[in-house]
Amino acid sequence: MNEQYHLPEIKEVVARFRNELGDKKVVAFHGDMGAGKTTFIHAFCDELGVTDAVGSPTFSLINEYSYPGGIMFHIDLYRLNSAEEAQRAGVEDCLYSGDLCLVEWPERVPELLPPDTLHIYLEVLGTDKRSIRINNI
């Protein structure tokens, strides 16, 4: 999947992404600050039927949400400096739990990501325009 979209179209983009996801459990979101990682994840949570209040886990590191398919973890690694810190925070446990994990700032500890992680790259193209590229590395 490689496309450009305007922010009001995010629900349609998320629906297409859901089809691309398949049985992947760990999704890594790459992009600069303000690229729309958290916005995309919020829209994806809506698509999956999460009824909990979805918030950014920048300070808590990990937020857990229930959805009709089980539970998911929204992980923000921005404040971490090492794999050891991530392990102490329980990140690795989430990544290998078999539950859906949506990870922001995965480049902070790439060595912890499972080999079958789905990588999403978001880029700002304008005030309300973004590009999304999905790599299954």
N, C-alpha and C positions, 0 to 999 in steps of 0.2 A: 504494500500500500504506500503510495507516494502521491500526495495531493496538497493543494492549497485550499484554504477555506476562510470565510469570514466568521467572526465569533458568534453571530446569531445563528449560524449553521452548525454549531457544535453538536447538537443532538443527533443530527443526521450522520455526522462524521463518527461519533461515538458508536452509533448503531452498526456502522460498517466495520469499525474496529472490533466490536464484540464478535462479529463473524470471523474476523482474522485471528482472534485469540485462540480459538480451538480449545485444546485441553491444557494449554500453558498455565502455569500457576504463578510464575514470577515475571513481572513486567517492570522493566527499568525505564524511567522517563528521564531523558537527557534534554537539556536546553538551558539557555542563560536565564538569569533572574528576570521574571516578567514574561517569559516565553509562553506561559499558559499551562505549565505542568499541573498545578493544583486545580486550575479551572477545568482542565480535561478530566482529571480524576474525580472531581465533584460531579461532572456530567455523567461519567461512567457509573458512579455509585447510584445516581438517579436511574440510569438505564437498567441496572441490576435490581432495583427495588429496595435499596437501602432506605430505611425509615429513620435511622438515627441521624442526629445533627452531624453533618460532615464538616470537620474543621481541619485546618492545617496542623500537622504534627511537628512543626518546627521546634517547639520547646519540649513537647512530650516525647518526641522521636517516633513513637509508634501509637497510632490510633487503631482500635479494633472496631469493626462494624459487622452487624448481622445483616444478612440478605437471604432471600428464599433459598439460595443454593448452599448456604452455610455461613462461614465467617470469612472476613477478609482483613488484611492488615494494610494500613496506609503508613508507609515508613518514610521519614524525611531524614536523610543522612547529612544534611548541610553543616550541622554543627560538630560533626565527628571528625577526628583527625587521624584515626587509626582503626585497623581491623580489631585490635584488642578492645578499644572503646565500644565498638559496635557489638562485639561478643558479650561484653559486660552488660550492655543495655538490652540484650535478648534478641538482637536483630537476626543473628544466625538461626536461632530457634524458630523464628517466624519463617525465614526463607526456606527452611527444610521441613516445615510442618505439614506440607501437602495442602495447605490452605492458600487461597489467592493472596498474593502480596503485590502491592503497587508501590514502587520504590522511586522516590525523588532523590536526585543527586547521587546516583549509583557510582559515579566516578570517584567518590570519596573512599570507597572500599571495594573496588571491583573484584578483588580476590575472593570475596565471600559469596558472590553471585553464583547460583547453580549454572552449569554449562548450557542448559536449555532455556535460559532466560530470554524473553522476548524484549528487544530493545526498541524504544520509541524515541524519535528525535523530533523535537518541536523547535521551530524557529519563527521569530517575529519578522513579518514582511511589511507591516504597516500598523497603524493605530489599532485596527480591528481585524487584521489579516495575519494568518499564520500558515506555516507549512508543517506537514506531518509526514514522517518517513518511518516505516516499520522494517526493522531488520531482525531476522531470526538467525542469530549467529550461533 
